[in-house]
Amino acid sequence: QVQLIESGGRLVQVGGSLRLACVTSGRTFNLLTMGWFRQAPGKERDFVASISRTGSTTGYSDSVRGRFTISRQDAENTVYLQMNSLKPEDTAVYYCAAEEGGGPHTPVVVPGQYSYWGQGTQVTVSV
């Protein structure tokens, strides 16, 4: 079983920056493909970013590409999401997800392919 704990969400003004963190336990971190998703009220959970097991390859949704950066620190068992130039439409609960195995250089963008999820952290972007 993999446990995921997100942190870093808070209220921020338009144009501001935040860094979310997700600490994992229960599995060897470098065997995990990691992803970030978000869910706004009344909407489905959407893909934000993913990073392959080796960290060699990343993937982003069109809505965040160029503003958000996903990274991983294997020594800390942690995946990060650096969010810059935040917009009101980025307001959502952000979830960290993990999947064991998978290709070493393959991000995963489909939520159904992830087996493990964190509880989420709220990000609110105010005008």
C-alpha positions in Angstrom: 0.0 0.0 0.0 1.2 3.5 -0.9 0.4 6.5 1.3 0.4 10.0 -0.2 0.3 13.2 1.7 -0.1 16.5 -0.1 0.8 19.9 1.3 1.3 23.5 0.1 -2.2 24.5 -0.9 -3.4 27.9 0.2 -5.0 31.2 -0.9 -2.9 33.1 -3.4 -3.5 36.2 -5.6 -3.7 36.1 -9.3 -0.2 36.0 -10.8 1.3 34.4 -7.7 3.1 31.2 -7.2 2.8 28.1 -5.1 4.7 24.9 -4.7 2.8 21.7 -3.8 4.5 18.7 -2.3 3.5 15.1 -2.1 5.4 12.8 0.3 5.0 9.1 -0.4 5.6 6.0 1.8 5.0 2.3 1.5 6.9 1.6 -1.7 10.2 2.3 -3.2 9.7 5.7 -4.7 11.7 5.2 -7.9 9.3 2.5 -8.9 6.4 4.9 -8.9 5.0 7.0 -11.8 3.6 10.1 -10.2 0.9 12.5 -11.2 -1.0 15.6 -10.2 -4.7 16.1 -10.8 -7.2 18.7 -9.8 -10.9 19.0 -9.2 -12.9 22.1 -9.1 -16.4 22.2 -7.5 -19.0 20.5 -9.8 -16.4 19.4 -12.2 -14.6 16.1 -13.0 -11.1 15.4 -11.8 -8.7 16.6 -14.5 -5.1 15.7 -15.3 -2.5 18.4 -14.5 0.9 16.9 -14.8 2.8 13.6 -14.6 6.4 12.5 -14.3 7.9 9.1 -15.2 9.6 6.7 -12.8 13.0 7.9 -13.8 12.1 11.6 -13.9 13.3 11.7 -17.5 9.9 12.5 -19.0 7.1 14.8 -18.0 3.6 15.5 -19.3 1.3 18.5 -18.9 -2.2 19.5 -19.7 -2.6 22.3 -22.2 -4.0 24.6 -19.6 -0.9 24.5 -17.4 1.9 23.9 -19.8 4.5 26.6 -19.5 3.3 27.7 -16.1 3.5 24.6 -14.0 6.5 22.3 -13.5 6.4 18.8 -12.0 9.6 17.4 -10.4 10.6 14.6 -8.1 13.3 14.1 -5.4 13.8 10.4 -4.9 16.0 11.0 -1.9 13.0 12.7 -0.2 10.3 10.4 -1.6 8.6 13.5 -2.8 7.0 14.9 -5.9 6.5 18.6 -6.4 4.3 20.8 -8.5 5.6 24.3 -8.9 2.8 26.6 -10.1 3.5 30.0 -11.5 1.4 32.8 -13.0 -1.7 31.4 -11.2 -5.1 32.2 -12.6 -8.6 32.1 -11.0 -9.4 29.0 -13.1 -6.5 27.1 -11.3 -8.7 27.1 -8.2 -9.3 23.5 -7.2 -8.4 20.7 -4.9 -5.1 19.3 -6.1 -4.5 15.5 -5.7 -1.3 13.6 -5.9 -1.5 10.1 -7.5 0.9 7.2 -7.8 1.1 4.1 -9.9 3.6 1.2 -9.5 5.6 0.0 -12.4 4.9 1.4 -15.8 7.6 2.4 -18.3 10.7 4.1 -16.9 10.2 7.0 -19.3 6.4 7.1 -19.5 4.2 9.6 -17.7 0.6 8.6 -17.1 -2.2 11.0 -17.9 -5.3 8.9 -17.3 -6.7 9.0 -13.8 -8.0 5.5 -14.0 -4.5 4.2 -14.4 -3.4 5.4 -11.0 -4.0 3.0 -8.0 -3.1 5.4 -5.2 -4.4 8.8 -4.3 -3.8 11.4 -1.6 -6.5 13.3 0.2 -6.0 16.6 -1.7 -4.9 20.1 -0.9 -7.0 23.2 -1.6 -5.6 25.9 -3.9 -7.6 29.1 -4.2 -6.6 31.9 -6.6 -8.2 35.2 -5.8 -8.6 38.2 -8.1 
